[in-house]
């Protein structure tokens, strides 16, 4: 019996994902965050810089990348709400 191939088309996301793994962060930053149990950008957004720097593997460079990504995601969210 021949195998059937299904071509699934992804539905466009209604809103940007809050997951760290789907963010624009480099993979090494995602790995460090997930190993520390942080899986959502909304969790990171409420942490202070001092709290993030306490996470093993997070330094000044990764902190700057994280804050830039949070700013980018906030802008995307603002644009999505003003378009509707």
C-alpha positions as CSV (number, residue, x, y, z in Angstrom):
1,X,0.0,0.0,0.0
2,X,1.5,3.4,-1.0
3,X,2.3,5.9,1.7
4,X,0.1,9.0,1.7
5,X,1.8,12.3,1.9
6,X,-0.1,15.1,3.6
7,X,0.9,18.7,3.1
8,X,-0.2,20.7,6.1
9,X,-0.2,24.4,5.8
10,X,0.6,26.3,9.0
11,X,-2.0,28.8,10.0
12,X,-0.5,32.2,10.6
13,X,-0.1,32.8,14.3
14,X,-2.8,35.1,15.8
15,X,-0.2,36.6,18.0
16,X,3.5,36.3,18.5
17,X,4.6,33.4,20.6
18,X,5.6,34.0,24.2
19,X,7.9,30.9,24.3
20,X,11.6,31.5,24.7
21,X,12.3,28.8,22.2
22,X,10.4,30.6,19.5
23,X,12.0,34.0,20.2
24,X,14.7,35.5,18.1
25,X,17.3,34.9,20.8
26,X,20.5,32.9,19.9
27,X,20.2,29.2,20.6
28,X,22.9,29.4,23.4
29,X,20.8,32.0,25.3
30,X,17.6,29.9,24.8
31,X,19.5,26.8,26.2
32,X,20.7,28.7,29.3
33,X,17.3,30.0,30.0
34,X,15.5,26.7,29.5
35,X,18.1,24.9,31.7
36,X,17.2,27.4,34.4
37,X,13.5,26.6,34.0
38,X,12.6,29.8,32.2
39,X,10.4,29.0,29.2
40,X,8.4,32.2,28.6
41,X,9.5,35.7,27.6
42,X,6.7,37.2,29.8
43,X,8.5,35.7,32.8
44,X,11.8,37.3,31.7
45,X,10.1,40.7,31.1
46,X,9.2,41.1,34.7
47,X,12.7,40.2,36.1
48,X,15.2,42.9,36.9
49,X,18.6,42.9,35.3
50,X,20.1,41.9,38.6
51,X,17.8,38.9,38.8
52,X,18.6,37.8,35.3
53,X,22.3,38.2,36.0
54,X,21.9,35.7,38.8
55,X,20.9,33.0,36.3
56,X,23.9,30.8,35.6
57,X,25.3,31.5,32.1
58,X,23.6,34.9,31.8
59,X,26.1,37.8,31.6
60,X,26.1,41.3,30.2
61,X,26.1,40.2,26.6
62,X,23.2,37.8,26.9
63,X,21.3,40.3,29.1
64,X,21.6,42.9,26.3
65,X,20.3,40.3,23.7
66,X,17.4,39.4,26.0
67,X,16.4,43.0,26.6
68,X,16.6,43.8,22.8
69,X,14.4,40.8,22.0
70,X,11.8,41.9,24.7
71,X,11.8,45.3,23.1
72,X,11.3,43.8,19.6
73,X,8.5,41.6,20.8
74,X,6.8,44.5,22.6
75,X,6.9,46.5,19.3
76,X,5.5,43.6,17.3
77,X,2.6,43.3,19.9
78,X,1.9,47.0,19.6
79,X,1.8,46.9,15.8
80,X,-0.5,43.9,15.9
81,X,-3.0,45.6,18.2
82,X,-3.0,48.9,16.2
83,X,-3.7,47.0,12.9
84,X,-6.9,45.4,14.2
